[in-house]
Amino acid sequence: MSKWLTKLPGYQVYEPGLERKVLYELPQFTVLGSLAIALPSLLARFFLSPKAQRIIDILVIGTEIFFLGMVLTLGIAALIVTLAKGPAYVADAYPLIDSDRPKK
């Protein structure tokens, strides 16, 4: 059996791009975005009736769930791009049984 994680000779390493910046700033963006979304709910406590507060709370919770889902999606996409730009590794050969040129 060959070595584990043997790098493919001649692979090309790509420079880090926007995905590294996204991964670096994602925690700060998440915290500040969550606080900004929660602000209307806090302000409603001071200026609006309890019925209006409940409506705003429901809208804020829905918006927060959507925002966190989008942040998670963005983080996964940036992580995939980062992994794809990494080094290439040698894979095990897999013989195709139904290839275009079968053995005779």
C-alpha distance (Angstrom), angle and dihedral (degrees) to the residues before:
residue distance angle dihedral
M1 . . .
S2 3.80 . .
K3 3.79 125.3 .
W4 3.76 118.3 -73.9
L5 3.80 116.4 -106.6
T6 3.78 96.7 8.2
K7 3.80 108.1 179.4
L8 3.77 116.6 -123.9
P9 3.81 110.3 -111.4
G10 3.79 114.1 -114.9
Y11 3.79 97.5 20.4
Q12 3.79 117.4 155.4
V13 3.79 120.9 -125.8
Y14 3.80 115.0 -145.7
E15 3.78 125.1 -146.7
P16 3.81 116.3 -107.2
G17 3.76 110.9 -101.6
L18 3.78 139.6 174.6
E19 3.81 92.4 -35.6
R20 3.83 91.6 70.0
K21 3.80 91.2 51.1
V22 3.81 90.1 48.7
L23 3.82 92.7 50.2
Y24 3.81 91.4 46.8
E25 3.82 95.3 50.2
L26 3.82 97.9 36.8
P27 3.85 97.6 94.0
Q28 3.80 92.8 50.2
F29 3.80 91.2 45.2
T30 3.81 90.6 50.5
V31 3.80 95.2 51.1
L32 3.80 96.1 43.6
G33 3.80 92.5 43.4
S34 3.81 92.1 50.3
L35 3.79 91.3 49.9
A36 3.80 91.6 48.2
I37 3.79 91.3 50.8
A38 3.83 91.7 48.8
L39 3.81 93.1 50.7
P40 3.85 96.7 86.1
S41 3.80 89.7 54.6
L42 3.79 90.8 52.8
L43 3.80 93.2 46.9
A44 3.81 90.9 48.9
R45 3.82 89.0 61.8
F46 3.80 89.9 65.0
F47 3.80 102.8 39.4
L48 3.82 112.4 24.1
S49 3.79 140.7 63.3
P50 3.84 121.8 -97.7
K51 3.81 91.7 -105.5
A52 3.81 91.9 54.1
Q53 3.82 89.4 45.4
R54 3.80 90.9 57.6
I55 3.80 92.2 50.3
I56 3.80 91.5 49.1
D57 3.81 91.1 46.6
I58 3.81 91.0 54.4
L59 3.81 91.1 49.5
V60 3.81 91.8 46.8
I61 3.82 92.7 50.0
G62 3.81 91.5 49.7
T63 3.79 91.9 47.6
E64 3.81 91.2 47.5
I65 3.82 92.4 52.1
F66 3.81 90.4 49.0
F67 3.82 91.7 47.3
L68 3.80 93.6 50.1
G69 3.80 90.4 48.2
M70 3.80 90.5 52.9
V71 3.81 91.8 47.3
L72 3.80 90.1 50.8
T73 3.81 90.7 49.3
L74 3.80 91.3 49.3
G75 3.79 91.2 49.1
I76 3.81 93.0 50.0
A77 3.81 91.1 48.6
A78 3.82 92.3 50.2
L79 3.81 90.5 47.5
I80 3.81 91.8 51.2
V81 3.81 91.6 50.6
T82 3.81 90.2 48.5
L83 3.80 91.5 51.4
A84 3.80 92.2 45.4
K85 3.81 91.0 54.9
G86 3.80 91.3 54.2
P87 3.79 126.1 97.0
A88 3.79 122.2 -60.2
Y89 3.79 118.4 -118.2
V90 3.79 131.5 -151.9
A91 3.77 112.1 -103.0
D92 3.78 128.8 -154.5
A93 3.78 115.8 -96.8
Y94 3.79 115.4 -104.6
P95 3.80 114.9 -162.0
L96 3.78 113.7 -140.7
I97 3.77 113.7 -135.7
D98 3.80 96.2 -164.8
S99 3.81 99.0 41.6
D100 3.81 125.1 149.7
R101 3.81 91.1 -105.5
P102 3.80 107.3 39.7
K103 3.79 120.8 -168.4
K104 3.79 115.9 -97.8
